[in-house]
Amino acid sequence: MDPSPTTRLSFWSACIGTFCTMLVSFSCSPAAVQRYNSLPTFKDARKSALGLAIGGSIFVVLSGFTGLIIYARYKDCNPIASQMISRPDQILPLFVIEIATRVRGLSGLFMAGIVCAALSTMSTGLNTLSGTIYEDFIEPLLPNKPTERKASLILKFLVVAIGIVAVLLVTIVEKLGQLVEIAQGFGGMTSGTIQGIFLLGLFFPFANTTGALWGGLVSLITMTWLMAGNILANSNGLIRHVTKPMSTEMCANVTESVPTQSSIRHLHPSYDVNNKQYSENELAKFQYGKIGSKIICRPMCP
């Protein structure tokens, strides 16, 4: 229940940060807006948003309970220290494989669900990004409005190009740390700016286009600085997060114990949480979206 924003993961950072992230994803993200616009009536769009919010909340709660169950199972046999897995991201598949062996086909069904969800999210992102690039950057530069056939070909080319770039970036992303943290961090960088612009238009009627533009740029630059500093500090081993106490006492053929305390060595004072100064790069990644919204939603003069 620590309210400090520098805590890697606490009750408040998870609840408030997740709420802000879900608010952007379900209300003003390009992917959500495109789906709402595809529905015949506003009433249907509102029902869809309500169902999405309820389903997303259930998913988050179930994810939390799953984490608690996994910790209860492996607290006396750390799978990383016992070399059962090499990365924390692999602990959920390991848990499913060990549990699902009693039910034939369950582990395969789980992996199929993960793959389907990943492909669905990837296709949504590719379609949304290609449509946004085409409508905002390519179509205004064309002398004449293209035909549907030509527009379709351009969109397909954009999807292929973005997909190739995404595949190439996989080799870089896997070296930056845990995938969930990276996704939350990069998502917070952009979602905070988008959410801030929408909230600016809702609650500050005197704001103008120039103010929204500069506010969005300042928010994005600030969030990029925080995220980049955090990634560099983590990759260089300058930040060590305190973890839950775990051991390898119940593991077979493993006698090495796992340290439960962490330390920060050779760290610049501005990044040291033990220093009296505020540590920017220790801000929990869940907080990025919330901070971006606060930066951009400061009152602006018309």
PyMOL commands that set and color helices and strands:
alter all, ss='L'
color gray80, all
select helices_A, chain A and resi 11-27+30-37+42-74+88-100+106-141+148-173+179-203+209-235+269-271+285-296
alter helices_A, ss='H'
color red, helices_A
deselect
rebuild
show_as cartoon
